[in-house]
Amino acid sequence: MNTVSKAKVFIVEDHPQMREGLRKLVEYEADFQVCGEAVDVRGAVEGILDSRPDVAIIDLELGRQTGLDVIQELGRRSRQVPVLILSMHSETLYAESSLHKGAQGYVMKSATPDEITYALRCVLDGNIYLSSGMRQRLSLKKEGNHE
């Protein structure tokens, strides 16, 4: 019997409704399964270390800490996992900072379900994901910088 392995996704989101929506979105996809969830940095790091996901989708803002703190702590523990940052912020500064700290993607919470799953697949495949609007804003910003 030929069974297809599902990619394990770890969700880090402190808002219960958003976390539940992400879980349902991921579980709806035939090639994904949720392997764990967390609401804060500590729970995220412990959960990711324990469950060894293939990819993590992490909210940028987690109370007094951020999803970038999760990336940094995982790096300190020598555990790299592809990360898609989920954010309500559309400013390029947040996307640039996320990529600089080690995230492989940045998607807005206002994105469609199809865009979020597409972004997860891109990151899982080792690619960088930014929405077309964010790519355009970053490109224009870099063109304006002539350092």
N, C-alpha and C positions, 0 to 999 in steps of 0.2 A: 504494500500500500504506500503510495507516494503522498506524504503529507507536507504541506507548505509551512515553513516556519514563519511565525509572526514576529514582527519587530516589537520589542518591549519598549514601552513609553512610560516614563515617570513624569508625573504632573506635580508642579509646585505652584500653588495658588492659594492665597489666604481668604478669598471670598468664596463661601460655600456654594452659591448659585453658579458662579463662573467655573469653579472646580468641577461641579456636577455636569455642567454643560460640556466642558472639555472632555471629561470621562466618556460621556455619551457619544460625542463626536469621534473620539479615538476608537471606541469599541464598535462603532457602526462600520468602520473600515475593516475589510476582510484581512488586510495584511498587517494590522496593528493590534496590540493588546496592552492594556494598562497593567503595569507590574507594580505600581505603588503610587502613593500620593503623600504630599506634605503641605503644611501650612506656613512653615517658617524655615529659616536657614538651617538650624540644627537638625530638624526632622528631615529636611531635604538631603543634607550631606549623609546622615546615617542611613536613610532609605536608599539613596543611590549606591552607597558602598555595599549595602546588603543585597539589593535586588539586581545590581549590575545591568541597568537598562541599556538599550541600543541608542536611545536618544531621550533627551529631557526637554520638556516645555516648561519654562520657568517665568513666572510673573516678575516684572522688573521691580515692583514695589512690594515689599513684604514687611509691613509695619515699619519699625525703625531701621530695618536692614533692607538689602536689595538682592535681587537675583544675581547680581555681580559678585556679591559676597559668597554665594554658593559656588560660583565658578572658581573664585580665588581659594576657597577652603578645599575644594576638590583637588586643585592644583597642588596645594601644600601636601595633600595626602597621596599624591602621584596617581590620581584616578581621573583620567580624562574621559569625558562623555560628550558627544555632540549636543550642543545646547541651542534651542530656539527661544529667544527672549520674547515674551508677550507683554505688550505695554499699551497704556492709554495715551502715551506721549508721542506726538508726531514730530517733535523737534529732531533735527539731524544730530544734535549734540548727544542725545541719548543713544541713537543707533551707532554713532561712531564710537562712543565710549564702550558700548556693549561688545562690538566687534574687537576693539582694542584689548578688552579684558579677556577675550577668549570665546565669546559666543560665536556661533556659526550662522546665526540668523536673527532677524528682528522683524516682528510682525505686530501690527496694531490689533488691539482687542476689538476694534470695529470691523476687522477683516471678515470676509465671508467664510463660512465653514470650508468651502472648497479651497480658498487661499490658504487657510491654516493647515489643512492636510497636505496641500502641495508644498508648503514651506517645510513641514515636518519631513516629507520625503526628500526634498532637496538637501536638507541638513543631514539626514540619515545617509544619503549617498555621498557625503563628503563635500558638498557644495556650499557656497555662501548664499543665503537668501535675504534679499531686501525687496520690499514691494517696488513696483515700477515707479511709483510716486516718490518713495524714499530714495531710490537710486538716482532719480533725476535731481532731487534736492541736493544730495551729496555731490553729484557731478557739478552742478552749478556753483555750489559752495567752493569746491576745489578749483574750478576755473577762475573764481574771483580771488583766490589766494595765489599770489605770485611770489612766494618766499624763496 
